[in-house]
Amino acid sequence: MKKLILALAIVFAGGASVAQTKDAVKESGKAVAEKAMEGKEAVQAAATTDPAKKSMHKAKAKSHKAKALKHDRKAKAAGEQIGK
């Protein structure tokens, strides 16, 4: 009976750590994607000559940067929860 309880505890603990790792990886991937979009918008802003489009691309880049920082923070928090 003790072995069964120990086996179940190990299975449940392993499942929890996988879920926490999945969250950290997912948020990290989102952060990388947002950083890539930020870079794309920054390049488009540098390449365009129309002032209205330039400011639009700069604003989009700023928005993507803020989203990337949010996802970075979430990924860091999820990473710190792994194994707790």
Buried (B, 14 or more C-beta within 10 A) or exposed (E): EEEEEEEEEEEEEEEBEEEBBEBBEBBBEBBBBBBEBBEBBBEBBEEBEEEEEBEBBBEBBEBBBEBBEBBBEBBBEBBEBBEE
